[in-house]
Amino acid sequence: MTQPHPGIALIDTQLKHLSAIYKEAEQSLNTALGTDRVRKWKTQLESLLAQAVGPEEAKLFAAKKPGPSFTQDLLEELSDEVELYRSHLAAVLARLKKSG
């Protein structure tokens, strides 16, 4: 029986961390702190992805940047940024699970 790819557990854990960061920001309405925490999380995850999944995947993740926002709703902007990272990681997770 083959062992699951080590990146699977990493990404599962990091998706939970990302959700927790957003939930805390949403509940406290402290979007500045939430945005700062998401940026720190992303920076840390880039190096973890390089180790667990590979440098190319880390580069693709690092290149993900939220687009311009015109809503003036900081919580919505944070939500959009979180969703950008969440959807990318979910796609990577699906590929890793499919490849074994």
N, CA, C and O atoms as a DFTB+ gen file, in Angstrom:
400 C
 N C O
     1  1       0.843      -1.180       0.000
     2  2       0.000       0.000       0.000
     3  2       0.890       1.246       0.000
     4  3       1.843       1.328       0.775
     5  1       0.583       2.207      -0.861
     6  2       1.411       3.403      -0.960
     7  2       1.015       4.431       0.094
     8  3      -0.144       4.549       0.492
     9  1       2.017       5.153       0.516
    10  2       1.790       6.220       1.485
    11  2       1.213       7.438       0.748
    12  3       1.595       7.715      -0.389
    13  1       0.299       8.161       1.398
    14  2      -0.209       9.371       0.755
    15  2       0.896      10.417       0.633
    16  3       1.832      10.444       1.432
    17  1       0.778      11.248      -0.344
    18  2       1.752      12.321      -0.577
    19  2       1.812      13.205       0.670
    20  3       0.769      13.556       1.221
    21  1       3.018      13.570       1.124
    22  2       3.129      14.393       2.340
    23  2       2.475      15.767       2.204
    24  3       2.113      16.390       3.202
    25  1       2.331      16.223       0.990
    26  2       1.694      17.520       0.768
    27  2       0.220      17.518       1.107
    28  3      -0.346      18.572       1.400
    29  1      -0.418      16.350       1.075
    30  2      -1.855      16.262       1.352
    31  2      -2.151      16.698       2.784
    32  3      -3.032      17.527       3.012
    33  1      -1.427      16.148       3.737
    34  2      -1.645      16.514       5.148
    35  2      -1.306      17.985       5.375
    36  3      -2.012      18.680       6.105
    37  1      -0.241      18.454       4.760
    38  2       0.155      19.849       4.901
    39  2      -0.961      20.769       4.413
    40  3      -1.356      21.696       5.120
    41  1      -1.463      20.519       3.222
    42  2      -2.481      21.396       2.653
    43  2      -3.779      21.317       3.447
    44  3      -4.430      22.337       3.670
    45  1      -4.161      20.117       3.875
    46  2      -5.353      19.990       4.728
    47  2      -5.225      20.874       5.969
    48  3      -6.144      21.620       6.307
    49  1      -4.096      20.783       6.633
    50  2      -3.851      21.563       7.847
    51  2      -3.856      23.061       7.552
    52  3      -4.442      23.844       8.299
    53  1      -3.211      23.448       6.478
    54  2      -3.109      24.865       6.148
    55  2      -4.453      25.463       5.729
    56  3      -4.717      26.637       5.987
    57  1      -5.292      24.667       5.091
    58  2      -6.638      25.154       4.764
    59  2      -7.425      25.425       6.046
    60  3      -8.185      26.390       6.115
    61  1      -7.248      24.585       7.051
    62  2      -7.906      24.811       8.343
    63  2      -7.369      26.070       9.012
    64  3      -8.136      26.842       9.588
    65  1      -6.068      26.280       8.939
    66  2      -5.470      27.495       9.508
    67  2      -6.024      28.741       8.821
    68  3      -6.367      29.722       9.480
    69  1      -6.107      28.691       7.501
    70  2      -6.615      29.827       6.738
    71  2      -8.058      30.139       7.123
    72  3      -8.420      31.301       7.302
    73  1      -8.875      29.102       7.248
    74  2     -10.265      29.302       7.658
    75  2     -10.353      29.909       9.053
    76  3     -11.198      30.766       9.309
    77  1      -9.489      29.470       9.944
    78  2      -9.483      30.001      11.314
    79  2      -9.076      31.473      11.333
    80  3      -9.641      32.263      12.089
    81  1      -8.121      31.838      10.521
    82  2      -7.693      33.236      10.447
    83  2      -8.859      34.100       9.976
    84  3      -9.140      35.148      10.557
    85  1      -9.531      33.654       8.923
    86  2     -10.659      34.435       8.404
    87  2     -11.794      34.512       9.416
    88  3     -12.372      35.579       9.623
    89  1     -12.112      33.397      10.041
    90  2     -13.210      33.370      11.003
    91  2     -12.950      34.335      12.157
    92  3     -13.852      35.050      12.594
    93  1     -11.712      34.349      12.645
    94  2     -11.362      35.260      13.737
    95  2     -11.507      36.716      13.300
    96  3     -12.038      37.544      14.041
    97  1     -11.029      37.023      12.088
    98  2     -11.143      38.395      11.579
    99  2     -12.611      38.783      11.397
   100  3     -13.006      39.913      11.685
   101  1     -13.401      37.844      10.920
   102  2     -14.825      38.103      10.700
   103  2     -15.541      38.369      12.031
   104  3     -16.367      39.277      12.124
   105  1     -15.226      37.585      13.040
   106  2     -15.881      37.735      14.334
   107  2     -15.432      39.003      15.056
   108  3     -16.242      39.670      15.700
   109  1     -14.159      39.334      14.954
   110  2     -13.637      40.506      15.660
   111  2     -13.794      41.787      14.845
   112  3     -13.660      42.891      15.373
   113  1     -14.077      41.628      13.561
   114  2     -14.132      42.751      12.610
   115  2     -12.801      43.495      12.523
   116  3     -12.759      44.670      12.159
   117  1     -11.724      42.802      12.856
   118  2     -10.385      43.378      12.775
   119  2      -9.731      42.895      11.479
   120  3      -8.926      41.964      11.476
   121  1     -10.101      43.551      10.386
   122  2      -9.602      43.113       9.084
   123  2      -8.120      43.429       8.901
   124  3      -7.428      42.729       8.162
   125  1      -7.627      44.471       9.563
   126  2      -6.199      44.794       9.438
   127  2      -5.360      43.651      10.004
   128  3      -4.397      43.211       9.376
   129  1      -5.729      43.174      11.190
   130  2      -5.014      42.052      11.782
   131  2      -5.198      40.792      10.935
   132  3      -4.246      40.039      10.728
   133  1      -6.415      40.561      10.448
   134  2      -6.682      39.391       9.608
   135  2      -5.844      39.405       8.343
   136  3      -5.277      38.384       7.953
   137  1      -5.768      40.568       7.701
   138  2      -4.974      40.696       6.477
   139  2      -3.499      40.448       6.765
   140  3      -2.818      39.771       5.994
   141  1      -3.011      40.990       7.863
   142  2      -1.620      40.780       8.254
   143  2      -1.349      39.297       8.517
   144  3      -0.324      38.764       8.090
   145  1      -2.261      38.640       9.215
   146  2      -2.092      37.218       9.522
   147  2      -2.136      36.369       8.246
   148  3      -1.381      35.405       8.121
   149  1      -3.006      36.717       7.309
   150  2      -3.071      35.973       6.043
   151  2      -1.763      36.138       5.281
   152  3      -1.267      35.168       4.708
   153  1      -1.200      37.321       5.261
   154  2       0.063      37.536       4.544
   155  2       1.209      36.757       5.180
   156  3       2.036      36.180       4.475
   157  1       1.261      36.740       6.514
   158  2       2.297      35.961       7.204
   159  2       2.104      34.470       6.949
   160  3       3.070      33.744       6.717
   161  1       0.856      34.022       6.994
   162  2       0.531      32.621       6.721
   163  2       0.984      32.239       5.314
   164  3       1.584      31.184       5.111
   165  1       0.694      33.101       4.353
   166  2       1.057      32.818       2.964
   167  2       2.569      32.703       2.807
   168  3       3.057      31.797       2.132
   169  1       3.305      33.608       3.423
   170  2       4.770      33.580       3.339
   171  2       5.323      32.283       3.925
   172  3       6.206      31.658       3.336
   173  1       4.810      31.886       5.069
   174  2       5.261      30.642       5.693
   175  2       4.898      29.435       4.828
   176  3       5.691      28.506       4.672
   177  1       3.697      29.463       4.276
   178  2       3.249      28.328       3.473
   179  2       4.074      28.169       2.202
   180  3       4.277      27.049       1.733
   181  1       4.545      29.260       1.650
   182  2       5.360      29.168       0.439
   183  2       6.569      28.263       0.665
   184  3       6.869      27.413      -0.173
   185  1       7.260      28.435       1.784
   186  2       8.439      27.589       2.036
   187  2       8.026      26.163       2.379
   188  3       8.708      25.213       1.994
   189  1       6.918      26.005       3.097
   190  2       6.436      24.651       3.405
   191  2       6.033      23.903       2.137
   192  3       6.312      22.712       1.997
   193  1       5.378      24.605       1.218
   194  2       5.001      23.971      -0.056
   195  2       6.237      23.566      -0.849
   196  3       6.265      22.496      -1.456
   197  1       7.250      24.414      -0.845
   198  2       8.474      24.092      -1.578
   199  2       9.070      22.791      -1.065
   200  3       9.559      21.977      -1.849
   201  1       9.033      22.593       0.240
   202  2       9.589      21.383       0.830
   203  2       8.704      20.164       0.595
   204  3       9.205      19.085       0.277
   205  1       7.392      20.329       0.750
   206  2       6.487      19.169       0.709
   207  2       5.978      18.824      -0.687
   208  3       5.731      17.657      -0.991
   209  1       5.824      19.828      -1.526
   210  2       5.225      19.582      -2.847
   211  2       6.203      19.885      -3.973
   212  3       6.164      19.242      -5.022
   213  1       7.076      20.858      -3.760
   214  2       8.082      21.182      -4.768
   215  2       8.150      22.679      -5.019
   216  3       7.177      23.402      -4.801
   217  1       9.315      23.140      -5.482
   218  2       9.512      24.576      -5.686
   219  2       8.603      25.195      -6.748
   220  3       8.218      26.358      -6.635
   221  1       8.266      24.433      -7.761
   222  2       7.395      24.982      -8.808
   223  2       6.007      25.290      -8.252
   224  3       5.424      26.333      -8.548
   225  1       5.494      24.380      -7.454
   226  2       4.173      24.608      -6.853
   227  2       4.225      25.794      -5.904
   228  3       3.279      26.579      -5.840
   229  1       5.319      25.931      -5.166
   230  2       5.482      27.069      -4.262
   231  2       5.504      28.383      -5.040
   232  3       4.931      29.379      -4.599
   233  1       6.166      28.385      -6.193
   234  2       6.208      29.588      -7.028
   235  2       4.823      29.945      -7.548
   236  3       4.449      31.118      -7.567
   237  1       4.065      28.943      -7.967
   238  2       2.703      29.204      -8.447
   239  2       1.844      29.802      -7.337
   240  3       1.077      30.737      -7.568
   241  1       1.981      29.257      -6.138
   242  2       1.213      29.774      -5.009
   243  2       1.653      31.202      -4.670
   244  3       0.815      32.068      -4.416
   245  1       2.951      31.442      -4.665
   246  2       3.479      32.772      -4.340
   247  2       2.988      33.822      -5.335
   248  3       2.808      34.987      -4.978
   249  1       2.775      33.409      -6.573
   250  2       2.337      34.345      -7.614
   251  2       0.861      34.731      -7.472
   252  3       0.416      35.691      -8.101
   253  1       0.111      34.011      -6.669
   254  2      -1.303      34.328      -6.478
   255  2      -1.436      35.649      -5.735
   256  3      -0.946      35.793      -4.615
   257  1      -2.088      36.595      -6.353
   258  2      -2.313      37.911      -5.751
   259  2      -3.768      38.301      -5.991
   260  3      -4.296      38.108      -7.086
   261  1      -4.408      38.847      -4.969
   262  2      -5.784      39.289      -5.181
   263  2      -5.822      40.466      -6.152
   264  3      -4.918      41.301      -6.181
   265  1      -6.869      40.507      -6.930
   266  2      -7.032      41.601      -7.881
   267  2      -7.503      42.867      -7.189
   268  3      -7.715      42.877      -5.976
   269  1      -7.664      43.923      -7.950
   270  2      -8.127      45.177      -7.355
   271  2      -9.562      45.040      -6.838
   272  3     -10.370      44.272      -7.359
   273  1      -9.834      45.805      -5.812
   274  2     -11.167      45.782      -5.221
   275  2     -11.715      47.195      -5.203
   276  3     -10.993      48.159      -4.947
   277  1     -12.990      47.297      -5.478
   278  2     -13.615      48.608      -5.534
   279  2     -14.786      48.713      -4.566
   280  3     -15.604      49.627      -4.676
   281  1     -14.870      47.782      -3.619
   282  2     -16.054      47.719      -2.758
   283  2     -15.968      48.600      -1.519
   284  3     -16.998      48.975      -0.959
   285  1     -14.763      48.935      -1.084
   286  2     -14.576      49.652       0.173
   287  2     -15.028      48.829       1.379
   288  3     -15.187      49.367       2.476
   289  1     -15.232      47.545       1.180
   290  2     -15.612      46.634       2.264
   291  2     -14.394      45.766       2.561
   292  3     -14.101      44.821       1.828
   293  1     -13.694      46.092       3.634
   294  2     -12.435      45.407       3.933
   295  2     -12.625      43.928       4.238
   296  3     -11.757      43.117       3.915
   297  1     -13.739      43.566       4.851
   298  2     -13.997      42.161       5.132
   299  2     -14.227      41.381       3.839
   300  3     -13.783      40.240       3.705
   301  1     -14.910      41.994       2.908
   302  2     -15.118      41.334       1.608
   303  2     -13.799      41.171       0.864
   304  3     -13.567      40.148       0.220
   305  1     -12.939      42.179       0.953
   306  2     -11.629      42.077       0.315
   307  2     -10.815      40.939       0.925
   308  3     -10.160      40.182       0.209
   309  1     -10.862      40.825       2.253
   310  2     -10.160      39.737       2.926
   311  2     -10.749      38.390       2.515
   312  3     -10.018      37.429       2.275
   313  1     -12.060      38.331       2.438
   314  2     -12.738      37.102       2.020
   315  2     -12.315      36.700       0.607
   316  3     -12.076      35.522       0.339
   317  1     -12.225      37.669      -0.286
   318  2     -11.795      37.384      -1.663
   319  2     -10.365      36.851      -1.701
   320  3     -10.055      35.926      -2.452
   321  1      -9.500      37.444      -0.882
   322  2      -8.103      36.984      -0.839
   323  2      -8.019      35.562      -0.289
   324  3      -7.306      34.719      -0.833
   325  1      -8.748      35.305       0.786
   326  2      -8.768      33.966       1.381
   327  2      -9.296      32.954       0.370
   328  3      -8.740      31.864       0.240
   329  1     -10.351      33.298      -0.338
   330  2     -10.934      32.376      -1.317
   331  2      -9.972      32.103      -2.472
   332  3      -9.937      30.989      -2.994
   333  1      -9.199      33.096      -2.871
   334  2      -8.199      32.910      -3.923
   335  2      -7.192      31.834      -3.514
   336  3      -6.880      30.936      -4.297
   337  1      -6.690      31.932      -2.287
   338  2      -5.716      30.961      -1.801
   339  2      -6.370      29.602      -1.555
   340  3      -5.785      28.560      -1.852
   341  1      -7.570      29.623      -1.020
   342  2      -8.285      28.375      -0.717
   343  2      -8.553      27.591      -2.004
   344  3      -8.339      26.380      -2.046
   345  1      -9.013      28.263      -3.037
   346  2      -9.330      27.552      -4.280
   347  2      -8.071      27.004      -4.939
   348  3      -8.095      25.909      -5.501
   349  1      -6.977      27.748      -4.878
   350  2      -5.721      27.254      -5.450
   351  2      -5.241      26.015      -4.700
   352  3      -4.864      25.015      -5.311
   353  1      -5.258      26.091      -3.364
   354  2      -4.800      24.945      -2.569
   355  2      -5.715      23.743      -2.737
   356  3      -5.244      22.606      -2.723
   357  1      -7.006      23.973      -2.896
   358  2      -7.946      22.867      -3.115
   359  2      -7.634      22.160      -4.440
   360  3      -7.736      20.937      -4.532
   361  1      -7.259      22.926      -5.455
   362  2      -6.898      22.326      -6.741
   363  2      -5.612      21.513      -6.613
   364  3      -5.513      20.421      -7.173
   365  1      -4.640      22.027      -5.890
   366  2      -3.379      21.304      -5.669
   367  2      -3.678      20.016      -4.890
   368  3      -3.164      18.948      -5.221
   369  1      -4.494      20.128      -3.881
   370  2      -4.873      18.966      -3.060
   371  2      -5.536      17.893      -3.922
   372  3      -5.220      16.710      -3.795
   373  1      -6.444      18.298      -4.788
   374  2      -7.131      17.333      -5.655
   375  2      -6.126      16.636      -6.571
   376  3      -6.224      15.427      -6.780
   377  1      -5.160      17.378      -7.120
   378  2      -4.134      16.769      -7.977
   379  2      -3.292      15.779      -7.204
   380  3      -2.994      14.694      -7.704
   381  1      -2.901      16.140      -5.977
   382  2      -2.071      15.238      -5.172
   383  2      -2.825      13.965      -4.828
   384  3      -2.257      12.874      -4.880
   385  1      -4.094      14.092      -4.479
   386  2      -4.892      12.913      -4.149
   387  2      -5.081      12.022      -5.367
   388  3      -5.064      10.796      -5.260
   389  1      -5.261      12.643      -6.516
   390  2      -5.465      11.870      -7.744
   391  2      -4.192      11.128      -8.158
   392  3      -4.254      10.000      -8.645
   393  1      -3.043      11.767      -7.961
   394  2      -1.785      11.160      -8.384
   395  2      -1.287      10.110      -7.392
   396  3      -0.341       9.374      -7.670
   397  1      -1.934      10.055      -6.246
   398  2      -1.593       9.006      -5.290
   399  2      -0.800       9.531      -4.175
   400  3      -0.426       8.779      -3.275
